[in-house]
Amino acid sequence: MNTEELTAKILIDNPNMDRYQLAIAVATRCDQLENGAQSKLSVNTSVIKSADLALMEIAEGLVVVKGFVDIEK
């Protein structure tokens, strides 16, 4: 999936989140990845930008964005 498709998937799956909150979540996870956190996906991280990796992790539900996710699913 490309960036636009991933973004749309996240925003559809999380109606309480807007694109600005998603940008903050991606930036936070990106910082964590660049400071040594291990990816939760089994992909070659040397060829994927950390921002794209963060977006993929959020889209797959591997990283929960506290405060924006509907708990009652």
C-alpha positions in Angstrom: 0.0 0.0 0.0 1.1 3.5 -0.6 1.2 6.3 1.9 -2.2 7.7 0.8 -3.9 4.3 1.1 -2.4 3.7 4.5 -3.4 7.1 5.8 -7.0 6.6 4.5 -7.2 3.1 6.2 -6.0 4.5 9.5 -8.5 7.4 9.4 -11.4 5.2 8.4 -10.6 2.6 11.1 -10.2 5.3 13.8 -13.0 7.9 13.3 -11.9 9.7 16.5 -8.5 10.6 14.9 -7.9 13.4 12.4 -5.0 13.8 10.1 -3.2 16.2 12.4 -3.3 13.7 15.3 -2.1 11.0 12.9 0.8 13.2 11.9 1.8 13.6 15.5 1.5 9.8 16.1 3.6 9.0 13.1 6.2 11.6 14.1 6.4 10.2 17.6 6.8 6.6 16.4 9.3 7.7 13.8 11.4 9.3 16.5 11.3 6.1 18.5 12.4 4.0 15.5 15.2 6.4 14.7 16.4 6.2 18.4 16.7 2.5 18.4 13.3 1.0 18.9 12.7 -2.3 17.1 10.1 -2.4 14.3 7.0 -4.5 15.1 6.9 -5.6 11.4 9.0 -8.2 9.8 10.3 -6.2 6.9 13.8 -5.0 5.8 14.0 -1.8 7.7 17.2 -0.7 5.8 15.2 0.1 2.7 12.1 1.7 4.3 12.0 5.2 5.6 11.2 5.4 9.3 8.1 7.5 8.7 6.7 5.0 6.2 7.5 2.2 8.7 5.7 4.1 11.5 2.6 4.6 9.3 2.6 0.9 8.4 2.8 -0.2 12.0 -0.1 2.1 13.0 -2.2 0.9 10.0 -1.7 -2.7 11.0 -2.7 -1.9 14.6 0.7 -2.9 16.0 1.1 0.5 17.5 -1.8 1.8 19.5 -2.2 5.6 19.6 -3.6 6.3 23.0 -6.4 8.8 23.2 -7.5 8.4 19.6 -8.6 4.8 19.4 -12.2 3.8 20.1 -12.0 1.2 22.9 -15.6 -0.2 22.4 -14.8 -2.1 19.1 
